[in-house]
Amino acid sequence: LVLLVPELSFLTGLFDLRKNSRMLKEVMWEMVQSPQQHYQRLTNLLRRIRDTADASRELERWGLCLDTDIYRTQGHVLPVERINLRHRSFLAAEDVGWHREVAKEAPIAAVSINSWVLVYPKRLQHLAKDLLGAMRSSSGAMGIQVGQPTVQELHNDRIESYVRSIQSSLGSQDKVQLLLCIIPSSRDDIYGAIKKLCCVQTPVPSQVINAQSLSGHPGKIRSVVQKVLLQINCKLGGQLWGVDIPL
């Protein structure tokens, strides 16, 4: 039996929740609460303290009294900003999100992807094919041209295989705009090795995609690919949207 003194203990973090998707979802549900939900929780706690005799007596012993409601003050709601794309502008929705609009319209400045390298393990070739098809089908509406990539198919998913293939591809081509890698899972070691190579040793814009995010129904894959294309456009120097905020 291990007894820890609370005043001498410090929480350093949670265990690896990524392997337990159900628990991760439950933790995120508890953490991501709306203002109304926060308010309800706090008022319920205040009522429980008031209605619990032991808690009330303890507060009285300390000379404390808790109000049953939260302090209210007058707030100021800022006007909604207008989002500008290349050919149109619009007001953001109540959830302050505009992914649907930017996925169907041309951004302010789009960069064509002509010279790029696609790296993936051989066992993920079906996902690579689906990814390439989804990129081409989604890029037209977004005003981004996607050319044929130089494909590097790996025999395995070891770090050394990724590094050697990337070094070979970057060394054999004059100008590479983008390196896109598909990794089999959320492996920080592979991701770190790719980013170190592309950010430090041989600088080139890079995009790493987890194979798990490409698994599922076509609608989910299309949504992921649209977000990836927006990220790539920014990394290549494009401009997605703007707002009218004068100095």
C-alpha positions as CSV (number, residue, x, y, z in Angstrom):
1,L,0.0,0.0,0.0
2,V,1.4,3.4,-1.1
3,L,0.1,6.5,0.6
4,L,0.8,9.8,-1.0
5,V,0.6,13.1,0.9
6,P,-1.5,15.4,-1.3
7,E,0.4,18.5,-0.4
8,L,3.7,16.9,-1.4
9,S,2.4,15.4,-4.7
10,F,2.3,16.9,-8.1
11,L,0.4,15.6,-11.1
12,T,2.8,15.2,-14.0
13,G,0.4,14.0,-16.6
14,L,-1.9,11.2,-17.7
15,F,-0.9,7.9,-19.1
16,D,-0.9,7.3,-22.8
17,L,-4.6,7.8,-23.7
18,R,-4.1,7.5,-27.4
19,K,-4.3,3.7,-27.2
20,N,-7.7,3.9,-25.5
21,S,-9.9,5.9,-27.8
22,R,-13.0,5.5,-25.7
23,M,-11.3,6.9,-22.6
24,L,-9.7,9.7,-24.6
25,K,-13.2,10.7,-25.9
26,E,-14.6,10.7,-22.4
27,V,-11.7,12.9,-21.1
28,M,-12.2,15.3,-23.9
29,W,-15.9,15.4,-23.3
30,E,-15.2,16.4,-19.7
31,M,-12.6,19.0,-20.6
32,V,-14.4,20.7,-23.6
33,Q,-17.5,22.2,-22.1
34,S,-19.6,25.1,-23.3
35,P,-20.0,28.2,-21.1
36,Q,-23.5,27.1,-20.2
37,Q,-22.3,23.7,-19.1
38,H,-19.6,25.3,-16.9
39,Y,-22.3,27.5,-15.4
40,Q,-24.6,24.6,-14.7
41,R,-21.8,22.6,-13.1
42,L,-20.7,25.5,-10.8
43,T,-24.3,26.3,-9.7
44,N,-25.0,22.6,-9.0
45,L,-21.8,22.5,-6.8
46,L,-22.9,25.6,-4.9
47,R,-26.3,24.1,-4.3
48,R,-24.8,20.8,-3.1
49,I,-22.6,22.6,-0.7
50,R,-25.6,24.6,0.6
51,D,-27.8,21.5,1.0
52,T,-25.0,19.4,2.7
53,A,-25.1,19.9,6.4
54,D,-21.5,19.0,7.0
55,A,-20.2,21.3,4.3
56,S,-22.4,24.2,5.6
57,R,-21.1,23.7,9.1
58,E,-17.5,23.6,8.0
59,L,-18.0,26.9,6.1
60,E,-19.6,28.5,9.1
61,R,-16.7,27.4,11.3
62,W,-14.4,29.2,8.9
63,G,-16.7,32.3,8.8
64,L,-17.4,31.8,5.1
65,C,-20.6,32.1,3.1
66,L,-21.0,31.1,-0.5
67,D,-23.6,32.7,-2.7
68,T,-25.8,30.2,-4.6
69,D,-25.2,32.0,-7.9
70,I,-22.2,33.1,-9.8
71,Y,-21.3,36.8,-9.9
72,R,-22.8,38.4,-13.1
73,T,-21.3,41.3,-15.0
74,Q,-22.2,43.0,-18.2
75,G,-20.2,41.6,-21.2
76,H,-19.6,43.1,-24.6
77,V,-20.2,41.0,-27.8
78,L,-17.9,41.9,-30.6
79,P,-19.4,42.1,-34.1
80,V,-18.8,39.1,-36.4
81,E,-15.9,39.5,-38.8
82,R,-16.3,39.1,-42.5
83,I,-14.1,36.4,-44.1
84,N,-12.7,37.2,-47.5
85,L,-11.8,34.6,-50.1
86,R,-10.6,35.3,-53.7
87,H,-14.0,35.7,-55.3
88,R,-16.4,36.2,-52.4
89,S,-16.8,37.1,-48.7
90,F,-19.1,35.8,-46.0
91,L,-19.8,36.0,-42.3
92,A,-18.7,33.1,-40.1
93,A,-21.4,30.9,-38.6
94,E,-22.3,30.8,-34.9
95,D,-19.7,28.1,-34.2
96,V,-17.1,30.5,-35.7
97,G,-16.0,27.9,-38.3
98,W,-15.7,28.3,-42.0
99,H,-14.1,25.1,-43.2
100,R,-17.0,24.3,-45.6
101,E,-16.7,27.6,-47.4
102,V,-12.9,27.5,-47.9
103,A,-13.1,23.9,-49.1
104,K,-15.5,24.9,-51.9
105,E,-14.0,28.2,-52.9
106,A,-10.7,29.4,-54.2
107,P,-8.4,30.9,-51.5
108,I,-6.9,34.4,-51.9
109,A,-3.6,32.9,-53.2
110,A,-3.3,29.3,-54.3
111,V,0.0,27.5,-55.0
112,S,0.1,24.7,-57.6
113,I,1.7,21.5,-56.4
114,N,3.8,20.4,-59.4
115,S,7.1,18.9,-58.1
116,W,6.4,16.8,-55.0
117,V,7.3,13.4,-53.5
118,L,4.9,10.9,-52.0
119,V,6.4,8.3,-49.6
120,Y,4.5,5.4,-48.0
121,P,5.0,1.8,-47.0
122,K,4.0,-0.8,-49.6
123,R,1.3,-2.2,-47.4
124,L,-0.4,1.2,-47.4
125,Q,-0.5,1.5,-51.2
126,H,-4.3,1.4,-51.3
127,L,-4.5,4.4,-48.9
128,A,-1.9,6.3,-51.0
129,K,-4.0,5.7,-54.1
130,D,-7.2,6.9,-52.3
131,L,-5.3,9.9,-50.9
132,L,-4.0,10.9,-54.4
133,G,-7.5,10.5,-55.9
134,A,-9.1,12.5,-53.1
135,M,-6.5,15.3,-53.4
136,R,-7.2,15.7,-57.1
137,S,-11.0,15.6,-56.7
138,S,-11.0,18.2,-53.9
139,S,-8.3,20.5,-55.3
140,G,-10.3,21.8,-58.3
141,A,-12.9,23.6,-56.2
142,M,-10.2,25.0,-54.0
143,G,-8.3,26.4,-57.0
144,I,-5.2,24.3,-56.3
145,Q,-3.6,22.2,-59.0
146,V,-2.1,18.9,-58.0
147,G,0.4,17.3,-60.4
148,Q,1.7,13.7,-60.5
149,P,4.0,13.0,-57.6
150,T,7.3,11.1,-57.6
151,V,6.3,8.0,-55.7
152,Q,8.6,6.2,-53.2
153,E,7.2,2.9,-52.0
154,L,8.9,1.5,-49.0
155,H,9.4,-2.2,-48.3
156,N,8.7,-1.6,-44.5
157,D,7.9,1.1,-42.1
158,R,11.2,1.4,-40.3
159,I,12.7,4.8,-39.6
160,E,15.8,4.0,-41.6
161,S,13.7,3.2,-44.7
162,Y,11.9,6.6,-44.5
163,V,15.1,8.5,-44.0
164,R,17.0,6.8,-46.8
165,S,14.1,7.2,-49.3
166,I,13.6,10.9,-48.5
167,Q,17.3,11.6,-48.8
168,S,17.4,9.8,-52.1
169,S,14.4,11.7,-53.4
170,L,15.6,15.1,-52.4
171,G,19.1,14.4,-53.7
172,S,18.0,13.2,-57.1
173,Q,15.6,16.1,-58.0
174,D,16.5,19.7,-58.6
175,K,13.6,21.4,-56.9
176,V,11.1,19.6,-54.6
177,Q,8.1,21.8,-53.5
178,L,6.7,19.3,-51.0
179,L,7.4,16.0,-49.3
180,L,4.2,14.1,-48.3
181,C,4.6,11.0,-46.1
182,I,2.1,8.5,-44.9
183,I,3.0,6.8,-41.7
184,P,1.2,3.6,-40.4
185,S,0.2,5.0,-37.0
186,S,0.8,7.8,-34.5
187,R,4.5,7.0,-34.1
188,D,6.4,10.0,-32.7
189,D,9.8,8.5,-33.7
190,I,9.0,8.3,-37.4
191,Y,7.4,11.8,-37.3
192,G,10.3,13.3,-35.5
193,A,12.9,11.8,-37.9
194,I,11.0,13.1,-40.9
195,K,10.6,16.6,-39.5
196,K,14.3,16.7,-38.4
197,L,15.4,15.7,-41.9
198,C,13.0,18.2,-43.6
199,C,13.4,21.1,-41.2
200,V,17.1,20.9,-40.3
201,Q,19.2,18.8,-42.6
202,T,17.5,19.3,-46.0
203,P,14.9,22.0,-45.6
204,V,11.7,21.4,-47.6
205,P,8.0,21.8,-46.8
206,S,6.7,18.5,-45.5
207,Q,3.3,17.0,-44.6
208,V,3.0,13.8,-42.5
209,I,-0.4,12.0,-42.5
210,N,-1.4,9.2,-40.1
211,A,-2.9,6.2,-42.0
212,Q,-5.6,5.9,-39.4
213,S,-7.0,9.3,-40.4
214,L,-7.4,8.1,-44.0
215,S,-9.4,5.0,-42.9
216,G,-13.2,5.2,-42.8
217,H,-16.0,6.3,-45.0
218,P,-15.4,8.5,-48.1
219,G,-16.8,11.6,-46.5
220,K,-14.3,11.5,-43.6
221,I,-11.4,11.0,-46.0
222,R,-12.5,13.9,-48.2
223,S,-12.7,16.1,-45.1
224,V,-9.2,15.1,-44.0
225,V,-7.8,15.7,-47.4
226,Q,-9.4,19.1,-47.7
227,K,-7.8,20.2,-44.4
228,V,-4.4,18.7,-45.6
229,L,-4.6,20.7,-48.8
230,L,-5.2,23.9,-46.9
231,Q,-2.2,23.2,-44.7
232,I,-0.1,22.4,-47.7
233,N,-1.1,25.6,-49.5
234,C,0.0,27.7,-46.4
235,K,3.3,25.8,-46.1
236,L,4.0,26.6,-49.8
237,G,3.4,30.3,-49.3
238,G,-0.3,30.5,-50.3
239,Q,-2.9,32.7,-48.5
240,L,-6.2,31.1,-47.5
241,W,-8.4,33.9,-46.3
242,G,-8.3,37.4,-44.9
243,V,-10.4,39.7,-42.7
244,D,-11.0,43.5,-42.9
245,I,-9.4,44.8,-39.7
246,P,-7.8,48.2,-40.4
247,L,-4.9,49.4,-38.3
